[in-house]
């Protein structure tokens, strides 16, 4: 019987295994960029303030939005959060779609 220490999401666990088959392959970390939409590199963007799931996109490309207008709904920790424009903008491109999972500080909407 062997005891291993395993770190998962920053928390350390002790795992006790009765039988272990040894091999020479190393454990690889999963590709952390998988399923992460590419961030826009040109123009100004409205970014996600937190990690979550896009519930509803409330604007379309070409639409004018005013400061304080809701541009999309982001669900995080079972709460719906209105993501709003911090100033008057014209929407250039929507970088996400409903159902997408987004990370903190990820570009959501390209504006000018």
C-alpha positions in Angstrom: 0.0 0.0 0.0 1.3 3.5 -1.0 0.3 6.9 0.1 0.5 9.7 -2.4 0.0 13.5 -2.0 -2.1 15.0 -4.8 -2.8 18.7 -5.3 -6.2 19.4 -7.0 -7.2 23.1 -7.6 -4.7 24.2 -5.0 -5.9 21.8 -2.2 -3.7 19.0 -1.1 -5.1 15.5 -0.6 -3.5 12.3 0.6 -4.5 9.3 -1.5 -3.9 5.7 -0.3 -3.5 3.2 -3.1 -3.4 -0.6 -2.7 -1.9 -1.4 -6.0 0.0 0.8 -8.5 1.2 -0.2 -11.9 4.4 1.6 -12.6 5.2 3.0 -16.1 7.8 5.4 -17.4 5.3 8.0 -18.7 4.9 11.2 -16.8 1.5 12.7 -15.9 0.8 15.7 -18.2 -1.2 18.7 -17.2 -4.3 19.2 -19.4 -4.0 21.9 -22.0 -5.3 25.0 -20.1 -6.1 26.9 -23.3 -8.6 24.4 -24.6 -12.1 25.8 -25.0 -10.9 29.3 -24.3 -12.1 31.7 -27.0 -9.4 33.9 -28.5 -9.3 37.3 -27.0 -9.6 40.2 -29.4 -6.4 42.0 -30.1 -7.8 45.1 -31.7 -10.1 47.8 -30.5 -11.7 48.2 -27.1 -13.6 45.3 -25.5 -16.1 44.7 -22.7 -14.5 42.0 -20.5 -16.0 39.5 -18.1 -15.6 40.5 -14.5 -15.7 36.9 -13.4 -15.8 33.3 -14.5 -19.2 32.0 -15.6 -21.5 31.0 -18.3 -23.1 33.3 -20.9 -26.9 33.0 -20.4 -28.1 35.7 -22.8 -26.6 38.1 -25.3 -28.7 41.3 -25.3 -27.0 43.3 -28.1 -26.2 42.8 -31.8 -23.3 44.0 -33.9 -23.8 47.5 -35.1 -26.0 48.4 -32.2 -25.4 51.6 -30.2 -25.4 51.2 -26.4 -25.4 53.8 -23.7 -23.5 53.9 -20.4 -25.2 51.5 -18.0 -27.1 49.5 -20.7 -27.0 45.7 -20.1 -25.1 44.0 -22.9 -25.4 40.4 -21.7 -26.3 38.1 -18.7 -23.5 36.1 -17.1 -24.4 33.3 -14.7 -21.8 32.8 -12.0 -22.3 30.7 -8.8 -26.0 30.3 -9.6 -26.5 34.1 -9.8 -27.4 36.0 -12.9 -25.2 39.1 -13.4 -25.9 41.9 -15.8 -22.8 43.0 -17.6 -23.2 46.6 -18.5 -21.5 49.2 -20.8 -19.1 51.5 -18.8 -19.7 54.3 -21.4 -21.5 54.9 -24.7 -20.3 52.5 -27.4 -21.1 51.1 -30.8 -21.0 47.2 -30.8 -18.5 46.0 -33.4 -18.5 42.2 -32.8 -19.9 39.7 -30.3 -17.1 37.4 -29.2 -19.2 34.9 -27.3 -22.5 33.1 -27.7 -25.1 31.8 -25.2 -23.9 28.7 -23.3 -20.2 29.6 -23.6 -18.1 29.3 -20.5 -15.9 32.4 -20.0 -12.9 33.2 -17.7 -12.3 36.3 -15.6 -11.1 39.2 -17.8 -12.0 37.5 -21.0 -13.1 39.7 -23.9 -16.9 39.3 -24.5 -17.8 42.1 -26.9 -15.7 44.3 -29.2 -16.8 47.9 -29.2 -15.7 51.4 -30.5 
